[in-house]
Amino acid sequence: MNKLSMQLSNEQLSAIANEYGTPVYIYHAEKIKEQYNKLKKAFAKTDTRFFYACKALTNINILKLMKSIGTDLDCVSINEVKLGLAAGFEPQQIMFTPNSVDFSEVEAGKELGVNINIDNISFLERFGNKYGGSYPISIRLNPHIMAGGNYKISTGHVDSKFGISIHQMRHIERVVKTTKLHVRGLHIHTGSEIKDINLFLNALDVMLDLARHFPKIEFLDLGSGFKVPYEETDIETDVETLGKKVGEAFKAFEKEIGKKLQIWFEPGKYLVSESGYFVVKANVIKQTTATVFVGVDSGFNHLIRPMFYEAYHRVENISNPKGSERIYTVVGNICETDTFAWDRKIAETHEGDLLCFYNAGAYGFEMSSNFNSRLKPAEVLVINNDVHLIRRRDTFEDLLRNQIEVL
């Protein structure tokens, strides 16, 4: 199918917003499938597993959809692991990579039978001393490679909290030898929004070199960071060329060491970002001496990425898409400066019009909150043009649900 066929129309989005109210998150299942098929095709010539990084979007229906199309699951908390199991994933289909957690969370993952990925030497020692080589693990390394679209989403640089420095390999080897740890995989994740595939290839070179230190190695996990286009001029990570070059590097390395290895990836945003739409209503048009504001019925309590990452989301007036363009600054209804978009060309907008934020499937609802005692929005999934409510909108009672009155 072509790209256009993977988009929901203004009419579909408006109908859903009118039925379920605004603000509302809408996800398109067919777009998720299309993105996954791109990856499978790109890496068809290598033994590759894709673990959906569910921190991007954990609604149980999205997890079940991922299971149905063939992905495995990448989790960063024990509750994500439990959600994955509840969605039907088998333990060995789940990779668990926590950081800065209590050791009991790692033990809980081990008891559930999932793949354990350890990112600090202290836990390597504790795990090895307790379990020895009875439970295979993988090790998350920090390759000291700066990558990603924003410093806040770069995870492989020298100052990052993630992973064990590659310069501590001698220490890692001592721990593995003395505790008899069974290391079956190595893992890195350098960041998100990576445009240059050479960053992946540089990281792979580092991992292939380090893999020689582990005779029981079975897989190398390159994390993810595949970029999807947010702005009209953005590029998407060239996964086809990356797949070809990774395949060539793996083939040469396997010939050298005389054994087959798997390559693992953990795409999150790449799979769900473009599937998501966030529809809001224009509450007020406010002209000042400096600009014209469109104040909408949402804020960074529902979509924090623009404020947190300076992230760009395309915004369109789906009620009046062919109207004359005017320049607006789109802001929210939170008691903070919650600006979604500065000086953006948008079709002429009136109070009551519906605006849509595109590429809202990743880290939208997932990072939402009840700040200002606002209610979290509904979530809707469209599968084969059938519309399904997959999370009801919060009610006032939800704000009080876990509070205990003592006065």
C-alpha atoms as one frame of an Amber mdcrd trajectory, in Angstrom:
protein
   0.000   0.000   0.000   1.169   3.553  -0.583   1.837   6.062   2.188  -1.465
   7.864   1.714  -3.452   4.674   2.264  -1.862   4.375   5.702  -3.321   7.683
   6.899  -6.652   8.309   8.538  -8.688  11.013   6.801  -9.867  14.286   8.317
 -13.416  12.921   8.135 -12.477   9.778  10.093 -10.573  11.751  12.721 -13.382
  14.293  13.113 -16.017  11.575  13.435 -14.012   9.866  16.193 -13.467  13.161
  18.009 -17.167  13.974  17.794 -18.110  10.548  19.146 -15.580  10.254  21.970
 -14.892  13.908  22.702 -11.653  15.823  22.825  -8.851  15.639  23.549  -8.462
  12.107  22.182  -5.581   9.895  21.073  -6.260   7.827  17.945  -4.017   4.985
  16.688  -4.071   3.354  13.263  -3.248  -0.367  13.365  -2.439  -0.631   9.666
   0.328   1.975   9.960   1.938  -0.005  12.767   1.863  -3.117  10.608   3.356
  -1.210   7.676   6.285   0.009   9.767   6.972  -3.470  11.104   6.898  -4.927
   7.607   9.492  -2.335   6.498  11.868  -3.595   9.168  11.268  -7.264   8.391
  11.928  -6.619   4.705  15.071  -4.579   5.390  16.633  -7.291   7.546  15.226
 -10.315   5.721  18.702 -11.668   4.935  19.848 -11.749   8.562  18.603 -13.677
  11.576  16.931 -10.693  13.231  14.474 -10.292  16.101  12.540  -7.082  16.738
  11.510  -6.275  20.300   8.868  -3.522  20.467  10.072  -0.913  22.992   6.773
  -0.677  24.792   7.693   2.399  26.838   6.521   4.302  23.743   2.916   3.111
  24.185   1.763   0.391  26.583  -1.987   0.177  26.113  -2.741  -3.541  26.424
  -4.449  -3.532  23.024  -1.313  -2.145  21.364   0.732  -4.865  23.059  -1.691
  -7.522  21.820  -1.523  -6.033  18.331   2.277  -6.230  18.427   2.080  -9.849
  19.535  -0.315 -10.651  16.673   1.975  -9.200  13.994   5.046 -11.020  15.289
   7.129  -8.643  17.378   8.846  -9.525  20.634   8.814  -7.045  23.537  11.385
  -4.726  25.115  10.579  -3.672  28.695  12.302  -1.284  31.099  10.256  -1.898
  34.255   8.879  -4.981  35.951   5.336  -3.710  35.393   5.972  -3.455  31.653
   7.118  -7.078  31.863   3.883  -8.026  33.619   1.839  -6.130  31.023   3.657
  -8.031  28.288   2.876 -11.368  29.909  -0.746 -10.290  30.374  -0.883  -9.448
  26.645   0.175 -12.991  25.766   3.931 -12.720  25.215   5.978 -15.720  26.321
   8.766 -14.949  28.828  11.523 -15.613  26.281   9.900 -13.103  23.937  10.570
 -10.356  26.474  13.824  -8.454  26.966  14.016  -6.720  30.367  16.512  -3.828
  30.591  15.981  -1.860  33.814  18.308   0.819  35.157  18.700   2.362  38.618
  16.170  -0.112  40.057  16.322  -2.108  43.268  17.983  -5.477  42.718  14.727
  -7.171  43.726  13.238  -5.978  40.403  15.952  -7.822  38.489  15.276 -10.913
  40.605  11.561 -10.603  39.848  12.340 -10.596  36.132  14.461 -13.698  36.577
  11.640 -15.463  38.429   9.273 -14.621  35.572  11.706 -16.222  33.129  12.365
 -13.239  30.837  15.630 -12.205  29.190  17.617 -10.159  31.699  19.871  -7.313
  30.527  22.184  -5.910  33.219  23.622  -2.405  32.906  25.966  -1.999  35.897
  28.878  -3.933  37.394  27.397  -3.977  40.895  24.370  -5.947  39.695  26.557
  -8.192  37.539  28.423  -9.192  40.691  25.263  -9.676  42.742  23.554 -11.685
  40.002  26.658 -13.802  39.408  27.219 -14.449  43.106  23.604 -15.545  43.569
  22.886 -17.442  40.361  26.267 -18.166  38.796  25.851 -19.443  35.269  22.449
 -21.034  35.893  20.515 -18.181  34.256  21.889 -16.646  31.033  22.008 -12.854
  30.863  23.059 -10.098  28.515  25.112  -7.012  29.336  24.259  -3.448  28.374
  27.360  -1.537  27.348  27.986   2.184  26.932  29.911   2.598  23.649  30.665
   6.318  24.224  28.948   7.298  20.990  26.973  10.539  20.904  23.732   9.991
  18.980  20.139  11.162  18.973  18.014  14.144  18.058  18.220  15.783  21.501
  20.641  15.460  24.440  17.775  14.263  26.631  17.252  11.223  24.385  20.946
  10.416  23.846  21.883   7.393  25.915  25.297   6.163  24.730  27.574   9.145
  25.426  30.302   9.359  28.061  28.094  11.108  30.651  25.097   8.801  30.210
  23.727   6.833  33.154  23.005   3.879  30.870  25.209   0.837  30.432  28.706
  -0.225  31.509  31.556   1.641  29.872  33.389  -0.312  27.172  36.548   0.845
  28.928  35.569  -1.328  31.908  35.794  -4.524  29.886  38.618  -5.864  32.066
  36.412  -5.453  35.142  33.463  -7.128  33.384  35.660 -10.071  32.427  36.846
 -10.494  36.018  33.275 -10.591  37.293  32.166 -13.040  34.591  35.125 -15.339
  35.253  34.915 -15.339  39.053  31.123 -15.779  39.246  30.851 -18.034  36.171
  28.162 -15.822  34.638  26.677 -17.077  31.380  26.733 -14.072  29.032  24.669
 -14.846  25.938  24.224 -11.331  24.576  25.615  -7.815  24.407  23.392  -4.741
  24.175  23.766  -1.073  23.371  21.323   1.750  22.717  22.896   5.045  21.712
  19.786   7.228  21.505  16.658   8.136  19.593  16.030   9.980  16.327  19.219
   8.720  14.635  19.460   9.919  11.026  22.943   8.653  10.146  23.097   4.878
   9.795  26.879   5.058  10.260  26.221   5.580  13.970  24.629   2.121  14.072
  27.489   0.670  12.036  30.118   2.282  14.292  28.363   0.840  17.319  28.199
  -2.551  15.615  31.967  -2.455  14.982  32.500  -1.867  18.699  30.171  -4.741
  19.626  31.692  -7.195  17.166  35.106  -6.475  18.635  33.857  -6.978  22.198
  31.890 -10.104  21.310  35.184 -11.969  20.965  35.515 -11.785  24.752  32.402
 -13.929  25.303  32.587 -17.483  23.931  28.923 -18.239  24.704  27.611 -15.198
  22.835  24.378 -15.804  20.908  23.112 -12.333  19.970  24.043  -8.673  19.661
  21.344  -6.116  20.475  21.739  -2.719  18.789  18.756  -1.146  20.574  16.981
   1.237  18.253  16.715   4.923  17.575  15.334   4.669  14.041  14.098   8.097
  13.029  10.643   8.847  11.684   9.812  12.160   9.986   8.078  14.724  12.196
   8.637  17.794  10.037   7.768  17.911   6.360  11.479  18.123   5.462  12.585
  15.344   7.833  14.180  12.153   6.630  13.554   8.638   7.902  16.342   6.287
   8.892  17.363   4.318   5.798  16.620   0.895   7.253  17.038  -0.851   3.884
  20.661   0.257   3.515  21.266  -0.371   7.206  19.891  -3.899   6.874  22.175
  -4.604   3.937  25.313  -3.291   5.647  24.566  -4.964   8.967  24.020  -8.226
   7.100  27.385  -7.915   5.365  29.186  -7.175   8.640  27.499 -10.097  10.397
  28.275 -12.509   7.590  31.965 -11.629   7.690  32.102 -11.864  11.483  30.284
 -15.194  11.610  32.730 -16.581   9.075  35.603 -15.405  11.245  34.322 -16.882
  14.522  32.732 -19.964  12.995  29.275 -19.617  14.545  25.919 -17.987  13.793
  24.636 -15.002  15.773  21.296 -13.264  15.972  20.899  -9.516  15.782  18.240
  -7.879  17.942  16.654  -4.441  17.618  14.228  -2.606  19.916  12.108  -0.214
  17.822   9.467   1.765  19.684   8.814   5.182  18.184   9.514   3.793  14.693
   6.577   1.401  15.006   3.938   3.564  16.663   4.731   7.256  16.207   3.208
   7.780  12.771   0.194   5.660  13.675  -0.925   8.204  16.263  -3.122  11.298
  16.027  -3.968  13.631  18.882  -7.146  15.617  18.253  -7.995  18.676  20.351
 -10.584  21.461  20.202  -9.839  25.156  19.817 -11.284  26.794  22.927 -10.266
  30.386  22.307  -8.671  32.560  19.650  -6.740  35.313  21.428  -5.066  38.149
  19.556  -2.353  40.047  21.414   0.096  42.763  20.397   2.630  40.067  19.515
   0.764  37.067  18.107  -2.517  35.225  17.671  -2.955  32.362  20.110  -5.099
  29.287  19.583  -5.866  28.000  23.056  -6.901  24.335  22.977  -8.543  21.947
  25.444  -5.283  20.187  26.289  -1.781  20.994  27.510   1.578  19.455  28.281
  -0.265  17.238  30.753  -1.402  15.293  27.672   1.425  15.902  25.174   4.659
  16.950  26.857   7.107  16.333  24.014   7.106  19.905  22.604   7.866  21.378
  26.030  10.203  18.627  27.227  12.188  17.845  24.063  11.456  20.939  21.950
   9.812  18.374  19.675   7.987  19.347  16.507   4.510  18.011  15.726   2.689
  18.975  12.550  -0.604  20.672  13.446  -3.561  20.984  11.085  -7.085  22.344
  11.341  -9.126  19.312  10.282 -12.398  21.246  10.552 -11.344  23.794   7.952
  -8.387  22.213   6.086  -8.803  24.338   2.951  -9.117  27.666   4.747  -6.712
  30.523   4.161  -3.500  30.036   6.105  -2.807  32.297   9.055   0.027  32.318
  11.573  -0.871  31.046  15.035   0.844  30.039  18.230  -0.898  26.964  19.630
  -1.023  26.802  23.415  -2.664  24.675  26.058  -4.974  25.241  29.009  -2.451
  24.457  31.736  -1.315  27.036  34.288   2.178  27.025  32.812   3.601  28.281
  29.539   2.633  25.132  27.652   3.295  26.012  24.041   2.731  23.309  21.440
   3.786  25.315  18.369   5.165  28.814  17.794   4.247  30.927  14.760   2.809
  28.028  12.788   0.948  28.356   9.479  -2.476  26.753  10.014  -5.724  27.062
   8.066  -7.888  29.820   9.534  -9.142  28.587  12.877 -12.258  29.485  14.819
 -13.357  28.589  18.305 -14.774  25.070  18.250 -12.592  23.855  15.359 -10.712
  20.570  15.678  -6.917  20.598  15.455  -4.860  17.452  14.922  -1.295  16.814
  16.091   0.372  14.212  13.869   3.005  11.612  14.827   1.484  11.406  18.283
   1.640   7.645  18.794   4.903   7.545  20.748   5.396   9.107  24.184   2.131
  11.019  23.976  -0.424   9.367  26.214   2.408   7.376  27.804   3.916  10.513
  29.376   0.588  12.150  30.246  -0.429  13.231  33.735  -3.266  14.758  35.744
  -1.436  18.047  36.282  -3.833  20.864  37.208  -6.309  18.089  38.101  -7.115
  17.731  34.411  -8.480  14.416  33.182  -6.458  12.086  30.976  -7.907  11.676
  27.465  -9.502   8.667  25.834  -7.592   6.345  23.482  -9.066   4.862  20.306
  -7.708   2.164  17.983  -8.732   1.899  14.331  -8.323  -1.590  12.818  -9.493
  -2.233   9.260 -11.597   0.944   9.527 -13.357  -0.401  12.637 -13.182   2.030
  15.548 -12.564   0.699  19.068 -12.411   2.639  22.331  -9.374   1.164  24.141
  -9.242   3.505  27.137 -12.112   5.530  28.498 -11.583   9.183  29.351 -10.839
   9.864  33.011 -13.709  10.955  35.199 -13.582  13.225  38.231 -13.819  10.146
  40.444 -10.503   8.906  38.981  -8.756  11.932  40.511  -9.828  10.778  43.974
  -9.574   7.031  43.398  -6.310   6.428  45.291  -6.550   9.265  47.767  -7.266
   8.495  51.437  -9.229  11.135  53.299  -8.053  11.596  56.895  -9.531  15.035
  57.636
